[in-house]
Amino acid sequence: MNKTLRNIIVATACVIVLAIVAIGVTFYFIAVHDAPPPDDSAYKTTYKPVPPETNAIVTLEKLAGKVKTNLKDYPELNGYLSTDEWEDFLSGNRIDFELQVPVVVRNQEALAILSEAMKKPKVQFAPFVTEDGTTRNFDPSDFFNLNKIVRVTWQNTKDGKVIFAWDDALANFQFTKRYGTAENITFINFLLALACERAGSNLMIKNIANLEDREIAIKTAVVLNDDAFKLADLKFWPRMEYAMADTVVDSTLRMMEKAHKRTLLGCYLFKPNDTRQRALVICETMRKAIDRGDLSFDIPPAPDILKMNFVEKRIYAWGPNSIGRMTMDLVARERYDILYKNILHEFACFRVITCAFALRAYWLDHGRLPDSLGELAPEYIKTVPLDIYGGKPVQYDRERGVVYSAGPKLVCSTGEFAREPNAIPNRERYFVLLDWSTSK
């Protein structure tokens, strides 16, 4: 064999060996190699034990089965009220003392439990951990339902006038805030607490025209401004979402190890660290948006598998870490953005309502509305609240008697829209009409 042929053979062999090595390395990184563990230390949560007397879950456990808010719990009312009329009554829109008496009497035990909890300076939320390390879950809906009954008790009539228990309403509002921001709170409990605050503030606004005490009006404005939920209260959310994703990753990994003993195919289809990294990116995006006060999380939507063609579906289903990607896509990233926008709307409402009560206090003193919201500070409120939408002061139209939010579309105009026929406060533009008599 001449030297030239030998060199060709050696070169060819080297190329083949290098190609095999390259293919092997590529195969390893595609099929076996996982990303390094992400630094998720900031997102690790721990369940700290708390005394039973301060544990909000104990209150939930005590309330279980004691709250009677279903129309079927009141057989004597069958045929007297429709379901819609009953809900109207529980929401506080219908004042009916004859209905209020049996509801309060039948829920005295539950009301006493909530009353006792409200007296505690600190309320925490720490789920009980069972022997197998999982947490016991309780249905928190009783807390929300009991708050419906509490709102019913705030309103009464005397001598043809509406009597509203302002101090009781504000005490419940403050307790709900403590409950909704307690340690290790779950997202469902936060949302229920937010719903209780929102319903409570709505009922306060409906009774604002009957409020003749300027001190209570000022106190209500302060409580709504200082104790209502704020963006900072949402910082637990990304951490909790990552903890849930982390749990799903661990459970998926255990299931695959049990079923496939971590085969080569299993390593290709599911990469736990890469999946955790995907979850971390989503949660980091959420956290930064909350810190900045953005109007959207701006998380890329999950791909719509139903709209993919045959080839696209196969590429998605059989690509590296397909199970991990589908696991993260199944959390429905779109719901984060929708929930966040809904929560921002609630925050915007609190700030508008805050201004409405400060304006009521001013009106009680002067018999008229101020020329601008700036006249309210510092006597009636420390500073004029900033609108969640746009970061500018809440908007006010003295001529039309309206205080309102710019809304997610950031519409800065007059309050004329609130005076249009059939105009109602909604998610696009929340407003409060200041329709008070010109005489004190």
C-alpha positions in Angstrom: 0.0 0.0 0.0 1.6 3.2 -1.1 1.9 6.1 1.3 -0.8 8.2 -0.4 -3.4 5.6 -0.1 -2.5 4.9 3.5 -2.9 8.6 4.3 -6.3 8.7 2.6 -7.4 5.7 4.7 -6.1 7.2 7.9 -7.7 10.6 7.2 -11.0 8.9 6.3 -10.9 6.8 9.5 -10.2 10.0 11.5 -13.1 11.8 9.9 -15.3 8.8 10.6 -14.2 8.7 14.3 -14.6 12.4 14.7 -18.1 12.1 13.1 -19.0 9.3 15.5 -17.7 11.4 18.4 -19.6 14.4 17.2 -22.8 12.4 16.8 -22.3 10.9 20.2 -21.7 14.2 21.9 -24.7 15.7 20.1 -26.8 12.7 21.0 -25.7 13.1 24.6 -26.6 16.7 24.8 -29.9 16.2 23.1 -31.0 13.0 24.7 -29.2 12.7 28.0 -27.7 16.0 29.1 -29.9 18.2 31.3 -29.4 21.9 32.1 -27.5 22.7 35.4 -29.8 23.1 38.4 -31.2 26.7 38.4 -30.6 29.0 41.3 -34.1 28.9 42.7 -33.2 29.7 46.3 -35.3 32.9 46.3 -38.3 30.9 45.4 -38.1 28.2 48.0 -40.9 28.3 50.5 -41.1 26.7 54.0 -44.0 25.9 56.2 -43.3 27.4 59.6 -45.3 26.1 62.6 -47.5 28.7 64.2 -49.5 28.5 67.4 -53.0 27.1 66.8 -54.6 30.3 68.2 -53.1 32.4 65.5 -53.4 29.9 62.7 -56.1 31.1 60.2 -56.6 27.5 59.1 -57.9 26.7 62.5 -60.6 29.3 62.0 -61.5 27.6 58.7 -61.6 24.2 60.4 -63.9 25.6 63.1 -66.2 27.1 60.5 -66.5 23.9 58.5 -70.2 23.0 58.2 -71.4 25.8 60.5 -72.1 28.5 57.9 -75.6 28.6 56.5 -75.8 30.7 53.4 -77.8 28.5 51.1 -81.4 29.2 50.5 -82.2 25.5 51.2 -80.9 26.0 54.7 -84.0 28.2 55.3 -87.0 26.0 54.3 -89.4 28.6 55.8 -88.3 30.9 52.9 -89.1 28.4 50.1 -91.5 30.0 47.7 -90.9 33.4 49.3 -87.6 34.3 47.6 -86.1 33.2 44.3 -82.4 32.2 44.2 -81.5 35.6 42.6 -83.4 37.5 45.3 -81.6 35.5 47.9 -78.2 36.3 46.4 -79.3 40.0 46.2 -80.1 40.0 49.9 -76.7 38.3 50.8 -74.8 40.8 48.7 -76.3 43.7 50.7 -78.3 45.1 47.8 -81.6 44.3 49.5 -82.2 45.5 53.0 -84.8 43.2 54.8 -84.7 43.0 58.5 -87.2 40.1 58.6 -84.8 38.1 56.5 -81.8 39.3 58.5 -83.0 38.0 61.8 -83.2 34.2 60.9 -79.9 34.4 59.0 -78.1 35.9 62.0 -79.7 33.6 64.5 -78.9 30.5 62.5 -75.2 31.6 62.1 -74.5 32.9 65.6 -71.8 30.2 66.2 -70.0 31.0 63.0 -70.2 34.7 63.5 -68.8 34.2 67.1 -65.8 32.3 65.6 -65.0 35.1 63.1 -65.5 37.8 65.8 -63.0 36.0 68.0 -60.5 35.7 65.2 -60.9 39.4 64.3 -59.8 40.4 67.8 -56.4 38.7 67.4 -53.6 41.2 66.4 -51.8 38.6 64.2 -53.4 36.0 62.0 -51.2 33.6 60.1 -51.9 30.9 57.6 -49.8 27.8 58.0 -51.3 24.5 56.6 -50.9 21.5 58.9 -48.4 19.0 57.6 -49.4 15.4 57.8 -47.2 12.4 58.6 -46.5 11.7 54.9 -45.2 15.3 54.5 -48.2 16.6 52.5 -50.4 19.5 53.7 -54.0 19.1 54.7 -56.3 21.2 52.6 -59.5 22.9 53.9 -62.2 24.5 51.9 -61.8 28.2 52.5 -65.2 29.1 50.9 -66.8 29.2 54.4 -64.7 32.3 55.1 -66.1 34.0 52.0 -69.7 32.8 52.7 -69.5 34.0 56.3 -68.4 37.4 55.1 -71.7 37.6 53.1 -73.6 37.2 56.4 -71.4 39.7 58.1 -72.2 42.3 55.4 -75.9 41.6 55.9 -75.5 42.6 59.5 -73.9 45.9 58.7 -77.1 47.4 57.3 -80.4 47.9 59.0 -83.3 50.4 59.0 -84.6 52.6 61.7 -87.4 55.2 61.3 -87.2 54.7 57.6 -83.5 55.4 57.4 -80.6 53.1 56.5 -78.3 52.5 59.5 -74.8 51.3 58.6 -72.4 49.8 61.1 -69.2 51.6 59.8 -66.9 50.4 62.6 -67.9 46.8 62.1 -67.3 47.1 58.3 -63.9 48.7 58.7 -62.8 46.1 61.4 -63.8 43.2 59.0 -62.0 45.0 56.1 -58.8 45.2 58.1 -59.0 41.6 59.3 -59.6 40.4 55.8 -56.4 42.1 54.7 -54.4 40.4 57.5 -55.9 37.1 56.6 -55.2 37.5 52.9 -51.5 38.4 53.4 -50.7 36.0 56.2 -47.6 33.8 56.1 -47.8 30.9 53.6 -51.1 32.1 52.3 -52.4 30.2 49.3 -53.5 32.0 46.2 -57.1 30.8 46.5 -57.3 32.3 50.0 -55.8 35.5 48.8 -58.4 35.8 46.0 -61.2 35.0 48.5 -59.9 37.7 50.8 -59.7 40.1 47.9 -63.2 39.3 46.9 -64.4 39.9 50.5 -62.6 43.3 50.6 -64.1 44.2 47.2 -67.6 43.3 48.2 -67.2 45.1 51.5 -66.0 48.3 49.8 -68.8 48.1 47.3 -71.4 48.0 50.1 -69.7 51.0 51.8 -70.0 53.0 48.6 -73.6 52.1 48.3 -74.2 53.6 51.8 -71.9 56.6 51.4 -74.8 59.0 50.8 -76.2 58.1 54.3 -72.9 58.9 56.0 -73.2 62.1 58.0 -70.1 61.7 60.3 -67.0 63.4 58.7 -64.7 61.6 61.1 -65.9 58.2 60.0 -65.6 59.3 56.4 -62.0 60.2 56.9 -61.3 57.0 58.9 -62.9 55.0 56.0 -60.7 56.7 53.4 -57.6 56.0 55.5 -58.4 52.4 56.0 -59.3 51.8 52.4 -56.0 53.6 51.3 -53.7 52.0 53.9 -55.2 48.5 54.5 -56.6 47.6 51.1 -54.6 45.1 49.0 -51.6 46.5 47.1 -49.2 45.3 44.5 -46.6 44.5 47.1 -49.0 42.0 48.6 -48.7 39.9 45.4 -45.0 39.1 45.9 -45.9 35.7 47.3 -47.6 34.7 44.0 -44.6 33.9 41.8 -42.9 32.1 44.7 -46.0 30.0 45.2 -46.4 29.3 41.5 -42.8 28.1 41.3 -43.2 25.9 44.3 -46.2 24.3 42.6 -44.2 23.8 39.4 -41.3 22.3 41.4 -43.7 19.8 43.0 -45.0 18.8 39.6 -41.5 18.3 38.4 -40.6 16.1 41.3 -43.7 14.0 41.1 -43.3 13.6 37.3 -39.7 12.5 37.9 -40.7 9.9 40.5 -43.4 8.6 38.3 -41.0 8.2 35.3 -38.3 6.6 37.5 -40.8 4.1 38.8 -42.2 3.3 35.3 -39.1 3.4 33.1 -36.2 3.3 35.5 -35.0 6.6 33.8 -34.4 5.0 30.4 -32.6 6.8 27.6 -36.0 7.7 26.1 -37.1 9.0 29.5 -34.1 11.2 29.8 -34.8 12.6 26.3 -38.5 13.3 26.9 -38.2 14.8 30.4 -35.3 17.0 31.7 -36.2 18.2 35.2 -33.6 21.0 35.5 -34.6 22.4 32.1 -38.2 22.3 33.2 -37.5 24.0 36.4 -35.6 26.7 34.5 -38.6 27.2 32.3 -40.8 27.7 35.4 -38.2 30.0 36.9 -38.2 32.3 33.8 -42.0 32.5 34.0 -42.0 33.3 37.7 -39.2 35.8 37.4 -41.2 37.6 34.6 -44.1 37.7 37.0 -42.1 39.0 39.9 -40.4 41.8 37.9 -43.8 42.9 36.5 -45.2 43.1 40.0 -42.2 45.1 41.2 -42.5 47.6 38.3 -46.3 47.8 38.5 -46.7 46.7 34.9 -50.2 46.3 33.5 -49.3 42.9 32.1 -47.0 40.0 32.8 -46.2 39.8 29.1 -45.5 36.0 29.3 -45.4 34.4 25.8 -48.6 32.3 25.4 -48.4 28.5 25.3 -48.6 27.0 21.8 -52.1 25.9 20.8 -51.6 22.2 20.0 -55.2 22.0 18.6 -54.2 24.5 15.8 -51.0 22.7 14.9 -50.8 20.6 11.7 -49.7 16.9 11.8 -46.0 17.7 11.4 -46.0 20.5 13.9 -47.7 18.3 16.5 -45.1 15.5 16.0 -42.2 18.0 16.3 -43.7 19.4 19.5 -44.5 16.0 21.0 -41.2 14.3 20.1 -38.7 17.2 20.6 -36.2 17.2 23.5 -37.9 17.6 26.9 -41.3 17.4 25.3 -42.9 16.2 28.6 -41.3 19.1 30.5 -42.4 21.7 28.0 -46.0 20.3 28.0 -45.9 20.3 31.8 -45.1 24.0 31.8 -47.6 24.8 29.0 -50.4 23.0 30.8 -50.2 25.6 33.7 -51.9 27.9 31.1 -49.6 30.9 31.2 -52.5 33.0 29.8 -54.4 32.6 33.1 -51.6 34.3 35.0 -52.0 37.4 32.8 -55.8 37.4 33.0 -55.8 36.9 36.8 -53.2 39.7 37.2 -55.2 42.1 35.1 -58.4 41.3 37.2 -56.5 41.9 40.4 -55.2 45.3 39.1 -58.7 46.3 38.5 -59.6 45.6 42.1 -56.7 47.6 43.3 -57.8 50.5 41.0 -61.3 50.4 42.5 -59.9 50.7 46.1 -58.1 53.9 45.2 -61.1 55.4 43.6 -63.3 54.5 46.5 -60.7 56.0 48.9 -61.0 59.3 47.1 -64.8 59.1 47.2 -64.8 58.9 51.0 -62.3 61.7 51.4 -64.5 63.8 49.1 -67.5 62.9 51.3 -65.7 64.2 54.4 -64.9 67.4 52.5 -68.5 67.8 51.4 -69.7 67.3 55.0 -67.4 70.1 56.1 -68.1 72.5 53.2 -71.4 71.5 51.6 -69.7 71.3 48.2 -67.1 69.4 46.3 -63.5 70.7 46.0 -62.2 72.1 42.8 -59.5 69.4 42.7 -58.5 66.3 44.6 -55.4 68.2 45.7 -57.5 70.1 48.2 -58.1 66.9 50.1 -54.5 66.6 51.3 -53.4 66.5 54.0 -56.6 67.1 56.1 -58.7 64.4 54.6 -56.1 62.1 53.2 -52.3 62.2 53.3 -51.8 62.3 49.6 -54.1 61.7 46.6 -53.8 58.0 45.6 -52.2 57.2 42.3 -54.2 55.3 39.8 -53.0 51.7 39.2 -53.4 52.5 35.5 -50.8 55.0 34.3 -49.4 55.9 37.7 -51.1 59.3 37.7 -53.4 60.7 40.4 -57.0 59.2 40.4 -59.1 61.3 38.0 -61.8 63.7 39.1 -64.5 65.7 37.3 -66.1 68.2 39.7 -68.5 69.6 37.2 -70.0 66.1 36.6 -69.5 64.9 40.1 -67.4 61.8 39.2 -64.2 60.3 40.6 -62.8 57.6 38.3 -59.9 55.5 37.0 -58.2 55.8 33.6 -58.7 52.0 33.2 -56.4 49.6 31.4 -56.8 51.6 28.1 -55.4 54.7 30.0 -58.2 56.9 28.9 -57.7 60.4 30.4 -60.7 62.5 29.6 -63.7 64.0 31.4 -66.1 62.1 33.6 -68.8 62.5 30.9 -68.8 58.8 30.2 -70.1 58.0 33.7 -73.2 60.2 33.0 -74.2 58.4 29.9 -77.5 56.4 30.0 -77.0 52.9 31.5 -73.3 53.6 32.4 -72.1 51.2 35.1 -68.7 50.9 36.7 -66.8 48.0 34.9 -63.4 46.6 34.2 -62.8 49.2 31.5 -63.6 52.3 33.6 -64.4 52.2 37.3 -66.1 55.3 38.7 -68.1 56.6 41.7 -70.8 59.2 41.2 -70.8 61.9 43.8 -74.6 62.5 43.7 -75.1 64.3 47.1 -77.5 67.1 47.9 -76.1 70.6 47.7 -77.4 71.3 51.2 -75.6 70.0 54.3 
